[in-house]
Amino acid sequence: MPTDKRQRADMLRVDQAGEYGATRIYAGQLAVMGGRGPDARTIARMADQEARHRQIFDAMLAKRGVRPTALQPLWNVAGFALGAATALIGPKAAMACTAAIETEIDRHYGEQLDALGTDDPELSEKIAEFRSEEVDHRDTALAAGAEQAPVYPLLSGAIRLGCRIAIGLSRHI
């Protein structure tokens, strides 16, 4: 079933909000970790990619006249707090945060690509490109010991649930 203009606008709104939230999570982690160690350098690299994703989605929002989510001020604070909190637990918890979020984003972007089909090649191309980078972030976080974080199943489950809630809220608000 083809997607209509409103559905594509909702997708774009959610995706921009997600990339905004990701930049805030990494900002919180880096505020705690500083530039110390290989994990901080890895996080800084991923943060740079998320900032590029956000810039592209920001431009697409403007070009298409799509409003961003009204929840952006909340995602600003919540993202930074989540990033700082996981970094305070330790580097493996910071990586667990990335692994959990990117697992949900991989699923979310896959659903969007399935729904879009050939309806919006420009949006589909960006989602596919960014999905590949998000999967790389997840795999990098797992390789860095994300699953060794304290109470990993609980931490990961809570973050994944929060991510799904944020996606649902940002779609319409």
C-alpha positions in Angstrom: 0.0 0.0 0.0 1.6 3.3 -1.0 2.5 5.8 1.7 0.9 9.2 1.6 2.5 12.6 2.2 1.4 12.7 5.8 2.9 9.2 6.5 6.2 10.3 5.0 6.2 13.5 7.0 5.6 11.5 10.2 8.5 9.2 9.3 10.8 12.1 8.7 9.7 13.8 11.9 10.5 10.7 13.9 13.8 10.1 12.2 15.0 13.7 12.8 13.9 13.4 16.4 15.8 10.2 16.8 19.0 11.6 15.3 18.6 14.6 17.6 18.2 12.4 20.6 21.3 10.4 19.6 23.4 13.5 19.4 22.2 14.4 22.9 22.9 10.9 24.3 26.4 11.0 23.0 26.9 14.6 24.3 25.9 13.3 27.8 28.3 10.4 27.5 31.2 12.6 26.4 30.5 15.2 29.1 31.1 12.4 31.7 33.9 10.5 29.8 35.7 13.4 28.3 38.0 12.5 25.5 39.7 9.8 27.6 40.3 6.4 26.3 39.3 4.4 23.2 35.7 4.2 24.2 35.4 8.0 24.3 37.0 8.2 20.9 34.6 5.6 19.5 31.7 7.5 20.9 32.9 10.8 19.5 33.2 9.1 16.0 29.6 7.8 16.3 28.4 11.2 17.6 29.9 12.8 14.5 27.9 10.4 12.2 24.7 11.1 14.2 25.2 14.9 13.8 25.6 14.4 10.0 22.4 12.3 10.0 20.6 15.0 11.9 21.8 17.8 9.6 20.5 15.9 6.6 17.1 15.2 8.2 17.0 18.9 9.3 17.4 19.9 5.7 14.8 17.5 4.5 12.3 18.8 7.2 12.9 22.4 6.0 12.7 21.5 2.3 9.4 19.5 2.7 7.8 21.9 5.2 7.5 19.3 7.9 7.5 20.4 11.5 9.9 18.8 13.9 8.4 17.1 17.0 7.2 19.4 19.7 8.9 17.1 22.1 12.4 18.2 21.1 13.1 20.1 24.4 12.2 16.9 26.3 14.5 14.7 24.0 17.2 17.3 24.6 17.1 16.8 28.4 16.2 13.1 28.4 18.9 12.2 25.8 21.7 14.0 27.7 20.6 12.5 31.0 20.5 9.0 29.6 23.9 9.5 28.1 25.4 10.9 31.3 23.8 8.2 33.4 25.0 5.3 31.4 28.5 6.8 31.2 28.5 7.3 35.0 27.8 3.6 35.3 30.9 2.9 33.1 32.1 2.6 29.5 30.4 -0.8 29.0 27.0 0.7 30.1 27.5 3.5 27.7 28.1 0.9 25.0 25.0 -1.0 26.2 23.0 2.2 25.7 24.2 2.4 22.1 23.6 -1.3 21.4 20.1 -1.1 22.7 19.1 2.0 20.9 20.7 0.9 17.6 18.9 -2.4 17.8 15.6 -0.6 17.9 16.6 1.9 15.2 17.6 -1.0 12.9 14.1 -2.5 13.4 12.4 0.9 13.0 14.3 1.9 9.8 13.6 -1.6 8.4 9.9 -1.1 9.0 10.1 2.3 7.3 11.9 1.0 4.3 9.3 -1.7 3.9 6.5 0.8 4.2 8.0 3.3 1.8 8.8 0.8 -1.0 9.5 3.0 -4.0 7.2 5.9 -2.9 10.0 8.3 -1.8 13.5 7.4 -3.2 15.2 10.3 -1.6 14.0 9.4 1.9 14.5 5.7 1.3 18.1 6.3 0.2 18.9 8.2 3.4 17.2 5.8 5.7 19.0 2.9 4.1 22.4 4.7 4.3 21.8 5.7 8.0 20.5 2.3 8.9 23.8 0.8 7.8 25.8 3.2 10.0 23.4 2.5 12.9 24.0 -1.2 12.6 27.7 -0.5 12.6 27.3 1.5 15.8 25.4 -1.4 17.4 28.1 -3.9 16.3 30.9 -1.6 17.5 29.2 -1.3 20.9 28.7 -5.0 21.2 32.3 -5.6 20.3 33.3 -3.1 23.0 31.6 -5.2 25.7 28.1 -3.8 25.8 26.7 -7.1 27.0 29.2 -7.1 29.9 27.6 -4.0 31.4 26.1 -4.3 34.9 22.5 -5.7 34.7 22.7 -5.7 30.9 19.4 -7.4 30.2 17.5 -5.0 32.4 19.4 -1.9 31.2 19.0 -2.9 27.5 15.4 -3.7 27.9 14.5 -0.5 29.6 16.4 1.6 27.0 14.8 -0.3 24.1 11.3 0.3 25.6 12.1 4.0 26.1 13.2 4.2 22.5 10.0 2.6 21.2 8.0 5.0 23.3 9.9 8.0 22.0 9.3 6.8 18.4 5.6 6.5 19.0 5.3 9.9 20.7 7.5 11.8 18.2 5.4 10.5 15.3 2.4 12.6 16.2 3.5 15.2 18.7 
